[in-house]
């Protein structure tokens, strides 16, 4: 996760009313919860799934 996206994620958690990324957070969180509840979910992959989903919804792309 690049530094700017990481800062925006922290902003969403600390002051959601002051950031434009609340919707990206909510969408990433919902998809991650769905993945975590699935039979094939791997515990170690859950944070990575959230990170990639948040980055995708916030920027429209995912870094390799």
Secondary structure, 3 states (H helix, E strand, C coil): CCHHHHHHHHHHHHCHHHCCCHHHHHHHHHHHHHHHCCCCCCHHHHHHHHHHHHHHHHHCCCCC
